[in-house]
């Protein structure tokens, strides 16, 4: 028998050993009947429609405090220094700085050290195969972060 995995459906056993089913989407969760139980299909479809109509707030709607890495990245993207760059350069900056913004945007820029930049660079390199003609993504991200001075 094959197992069918439904998107956003999570199951776990509670402290009494009973299986509980939840529809989970971006930090929100709703209890849902067990698969195969009456009402499961209608509840699952209704929740799928609900998340398409009411998407959860994205990380872009978060406001960062002044002095944080996220705030600095947002200000840089609005600056003249960024807008004067070539379009391909802007694409690369958006990709690298977007990952920094989403992952470590809440950290204070004053606390940023070279070891943090190296950590980010190695994670960026791990997720993207390197082409022989292009610079290493970690060195590119380090170069972008040097603009903060």
Residue, then its C-alpha position, 0 to 999 in steps of 0.5 A: x500500500x502506498x502512502x499519500x502525503x498531503x501538503x500542510x497536513x501534520x500528524x502526531x500522537x498526543x500524551x494519550x497515544x491518540x493521533x491528532x491531525x493539524x493543517x499547518x501553514x506558516x506558523x498557523x495551525x488548524x485542527x482537522x479530522x483524520x484522513x478518511x474520516x467524514x468531513x476530512x476532504x471538505x475541511x482540507x479543501x476549505x483550508x486550502x482555499x482559506x490560505x490562498x485567499x488570506x496568505x500569511x504576512x511575509x517576512x517583508x512586512x516586518x519592521x526592523x529597528x534602526x541599526x539592525x542588519x535588516x534595516x540597513x539592507x532596506x535602506x541600502x536598497x533604497x539608496x542612490x548607491x544601489x540604484x546606480x548599479x547595473x541591473x545584473x548587479x542589482x539582481x545579485x545584490x537582491x539575491x544575496x542581501x535578500x537571504x541575509x535580510x530574511x535569515x539574520x535581519x533582526x541582528x544588530x549591525x554593530x554585532x556583525x563580525x567577520x566570522x558571521x560573514x564567513x558562516x553566511x558565505x559557506x551556507x550560500x556556497x553549499x546551496x549553489x553549484x559554482x561555475x568556473x567563470x564566476x566568483x565564489x558566492x561567499x566572496x561576492x557576499x563578503x564584497x557586498x557586505x564591505x559596502x556597509x563601511 
